[in-house]
Amino acid sequence: MNEKLTYKEKEALPDSVFGLPERREYPMPDAAHVRAAESYFRYCPEELKPKLAKAILAQAKEFGVDVESPAVKQYAQK
């Protein structure tokens, strides 16, 4: 499965599926993209990590994904 969204596919997504909706970054429309967001978490700007971490955990719960990253879990508690 190709996890990469095309520009057109990304444009069609609602803001609600983005980890950082105001920047339309870290799209998580499905389980594969939740895992991708978790793996790219370290590249998120420091000040936005708590918001992204909470979004990752929320989408992970919706899609039944087990979040393994200690960093994501830690930032979600901030």
N, C-alpha and C positions, 0 to 999 in steps of 0.2 A: 504494500500500500504506500502510495506517495503521500507523505505528511505535509508537503509544501503546498500552500495555498497559492493560487494565481492571484494576480492583482485584482482581477475582476471578482473572484470569489471572496477575497478579503473585503473589498468594497461593499459587497452585498450583505456582509454580516452585521447584525445589530450591535450597538455599543455594549450591550449587556454581556456578550461573550468574550470581551477583551479583559485581560488582567489589569490593564491600564487604559480604561475607555477614553479618557481625555486625550490620550496620545495614540489611541487605536493600535496599541502594541500588545503582544502576547495573546493572540487569539486562541480561544479554547472552545471551539464548537463541538468537540468530541474527545473521547478518551485519549486518543493518540496525541492530540494537541495539548491536553493537560500534562501529559508526560513530557512533551517537548518544552512547555513553559517551565516545568520543574527543572529540567536539565539546563535551561538558559537563565535561570534565576540569578546566577552569580553575575551576569552582565547588567542587571537592572541597577539604575542609580541608587545609591545607598538610601537616600531620603524617601524613595518610593517602594523600597523592599517590603515594609510592613503591609502596605496596601496590596501589593502584588501577592504576597504570601497568603493573605486572607482570601483573595480571589481564587488562587490556585486550590486552596483547601475546599472552598465552596464548590468549585466546579468538579473537583475530584470526588467529592461526596455525591454529586449529582450523577456522575458517570461511573461510580463504583471503582475508582482508581485509588490504590494505596500509595500515599505520598511517603517516600522513603527519606527524603532530604531532611537532615536535622536542621539545616539552616532555614528552610521554609517553615518548619514547625516552630522554630525559635522566633523568627520575625513575626509570625502570625500572632504571637502572644504580646507583642509590643503595642 
